[in-house]
Amino acid sequence: MTYTRGEEVEFLRWGEFRFKVGGRDCVLQAYKRDPQQEELFLPFRDLTSGEESYPAGRYLDLQPQEHYTKEGNWILDFNRAYNPWCAHSQAYTCPLVPPENWLKVRITAGEKSFSPR
């Protein structure tokens, strides 16, 4: 994955989430930095990006103990979507959302405000 300052960091594409928002089919790729890592990382952009939310997108982290059900399903809780650190300070570098995770729907949940630099 490319970061905001141009560096490349290797992530593993771990899985794919398919879901609907407002009746529209959506797909997000989930990533891990290391195969042993339990947490899944879902960077995404949506139709609020640049208008109501940070232009480069937001992130969602999934913890198995919190977001994985006994029935074997993951819960995508977009209320927990957050802005990357680089939205608040140029001192940080953050992964850019890959085009495969650009949603063509509005995700109105989660953190949307940010501090323009």
Sine and cosine of phi, psi and omega as CSV:
sin_phi,cos_phi,sin_psi,cos_psi,sin_omega,cos_omega
0.00,0.00,0.65,-0.76,0.04,-1.00
-0.99,0.11,0.65,-0.76,0.03,-1.00
-0.98,-0.19,0.22,-0.98,-0.10,-1.00
-0.87,0.50,-0.41,0.91,0.02,-1.00
-0.99,-0.15,0.18,0.98,0.10,-1.00
0.99,-0.11,-0.21,0.98,0.01,-1.00
-0.95,0.32,0.43,-0.90,0.01,-1.00
-0.94,-0.33,0.73,-0.68,0.05,-1.00
-0.79,-0.61,0.74,-0.68,-0.04,-1.00
-0.98,0.18,0.78,-0.62,0.11,-0.99
-0.85,-0.53,0.48,-0.88,0.10,-0.99
-0.99,-0.10,0.78,-0.63,0.11,-0.99
-0.98,0.21,0.93,-0.37,-0.18,-0.98
-1.00,-0.09,-0.49,0.87,-0.04,-1.00
-0.10,-1.00,-0.03,-1.00,-0.06,-1.00
-0.70,-0.72,0.72,-0.70,0.07,-1.00
-0.95,-0.30,0.78,-0.63,0.07,-1.00
-0.90,-0.43,0.76,-0.64,-0.06,-1.00
-0.38,-0.92,0.12,-0.99,0.02,-1.00
-0.88,-0.48,0.60,-0.80,0.13,-0.99
-0.76,-0.64,0.88,-0.47,-0.01,-1.00
0.84,0.54,0.56,0.83,0.01,-1.00
0.99,0.13,-0.04,1.00,0.00,-1.00
-0.99,-0.14,0.69,-0.72,0.05,-1.00
-0.94,0.34,0.70,-0.71,0.01,-1.00
-0.73,-0.68,0.46,-0.89,0.04,-1.00
-0.67,-0.74,0.73,-0.68,0.12,-0.99
-0.78,-0.63,0.69,-0.72,0.10,-0.99
-1.00,0.08,0.64,-0.77,0.06,-1.00
-0.96,-0.29,0.61,-0.79,-0.09,-1.00
-0.80,-0.60,0.36,-0.93,0.16,-0.99
-0.70,-0.71,0.49,-0.87,0.11,-0.99
-0.99,0.14,-0.47,0.88,-0.08,-1.00
-0.60,-0.80,0.64,-0.77,-0.02,-1.00
-0.87,0.49,-0.44,0.90,0.00,-1.00
-0.98,0.17,-0.29,0.96,-0.01,-1.00
-0.91,0.41,0.68,-0.73,0.01,-1.00
-1.00,0.03,-0.56,0.83,-0.05,-1.00
-0.93,0.38,0.63,-0.78,0.10,-0.99
-0.97,-0.26,0.60,-0.80,-0.04,-1.00
-0.91,-0.41,0.84,-0.55,0.01,-1.00
-0.83,-0.55,1.00,-0.04,0.13,-0.99
-0.98,0.19,0.60,-0.80,0.01,-1.00
-0.46,-0.89,0.46,-0.89,0.21,-0.98
-0.89,-0.45,0.43,-0.90,0.03,-1.00
-0.55,-0.83,-0.07,-1.00,-0.07,-1.00
-0.95,0.31,-0.08,1.00,0.13,-0.99
-1.00,0.03,-0.26,0.97,-0.06,-1.00
-0.87,0.49,0.81,-0.59,-0.01,-1.00
1.00,0.05,-0.24,0.97,0.02,-1.00
-0.94,-0.33,-0.88,0.48,-0.03,-1.00
-0.93,-0.36,-0.25,0.97,-0.03,-1.00
-0.73,-0.69,0.12,-0.99,-0.06,-1.00
-0.82,0.57,0.77,-0.64,-0.10,-1.00
-0.84,0.55,-0.58,0.82,-0.05,-1.00
-0.98,0.19,-0.17,0.99,0.03,-1.00
0.91,-0.42,-0.05,-1.00,-0.01,-1.00
-0.75,-0.67,0.12,-0.99,-0.04,-1.00
-0.82,-0.57,0.43,-0.90,0.11,-0.99
-0.68,-0.73,0.80,-0.61,0.04,-1.00
-0.95,-0.31,0.72,-0.69,0.02,-1.00
-0.91,-0.42,0.81,-0.59,0.06,-1.00
-0.97,-0.25,0.80,-0.60,-0.02,-1.00
-0.82,0.58,-0.66,0.75,-0.04,-1.00
-0.93,0.38,-0.31,0.95,-0.05,-1.00
-0.94,-0.35,-0.54,0.84,-0.15,-0.99
-0.89,-0.45,0.11,0.99,0.00,-1.00
-0.90,-0.44,0.83,-0.55,-0.09,-1.00
-1.00,0.05,0.27,-0.96,0.05,-1.00
-0.89,0.46,-0.41,0.91,0.00,-1.00
-0.99,0.14,-0.05,1.00,0.03,-1.00
1.00,0.03,0.42,0.91,0.02,-1.00
-0.92,-0.39,0.55,-0.83,0.11,-0.99
-1.00,-0.05,0.55,-0.84,0.07,-1.00
-0.95,-0.30,0.88,-0.47,0.09,-1.00
-1.00,-0.07,0.97,-0.23,-0.02,-1.00
-0.97,-0.22,1.00,-0.05,-0.04,-1.00
-0.93,0.37,-0.19,0.98,0.13,-0.99
-0.88,0.48,-0.36,0.93,-0.01,-1.00
-0.99,-0.11,0.14,0.99,0.06,-1.00
-0.90,0.43,0.65,-0.76,-0.05,-1.00
-0.69,-0.73,0.37,-0.93,0.06,-1.00
-0.98,0.21,0.59,-0.81,0.10,-1.00
-0.91,0.41,0.37,-0.93,0.01,-1.00
-0.85,0.53,-0.54,0.84,-0.04,-1.00
-0.92,0.38,-0.21,0.98,0.08,-1.00
-0.94,0.35,-0.38,0.93,-0.09,-1.00
-0.96,-0.29,-0.33,0.94,-0.04,-1.00
-0.37,-0.93,0.67,-0.74,0.07,-1.00
-0.95,0.31,-0.13,0.99,0.02,-1.00
-0.94,0.33,-0.28,0.96,-0.04,-1.00
-0.97,-0.22,0.45,-0.90,0.16,-0.99
-0.86,-0.52,0.65,-0.76,-0.13,-0.99
-0.71,-0.71,0.45,-0.89,0.08,-1.00
-0.92,0.40,0.70,-0.71,0.10,-0.99
-0.99,0.15,0.56,-0.83,0.00,-1.00
-0.95,0.32,0.84,-0.54,0.04,-1.00
-0.90,0.44,0.55,-0.83,-0.01,-1.00
-0.80,0.60,-0.49,0.87,0.01,-1.00
-0.90,0.43,-0.25,0.97,0.01,-1.00
-0.93,-0.36,0.44,0.90,0.10,-0.99
-1.00,-0.05,0.94,-0.33,-0.03,-1.00
-0.99,0.11,0.56,-0.83,0.01,-1.00
-0.98,-0.20,0.55,0.84,0.06,-1.00
-0.70,-0.71,0.23,-0.97,0.07,-1.00
-1.00,-0.05,0.78,-0.63,0.15,-0.99
-0.96,-0.29,0.98,-0.18,-0.10,-0.99
-1.00,0.03,-0.08,1.00,0.02,-1.00
-1.00,0.02,0.27,-0.96,0.08,-1.00
1.00,0.05,-0.02,-1.00,0.00,-1.00
-0.93,0.37,0.76,-0.65,-0.01,-1.00
-0.82,-0.57,-0.53,0.85,-0.03,-1.00
-0.97,0.26,0.43,-0.90,0.02,-1.00
-0.44,-0.90,0.28,-0.96,0.00,-1.00
-1.00,-0.08,0.95,-0.30,0.05,-1.00
-0.85,0.53,0.63,-0.78,-0.04,-1.00
-0.99,0.12,0.00,0.00,0.00,0.00
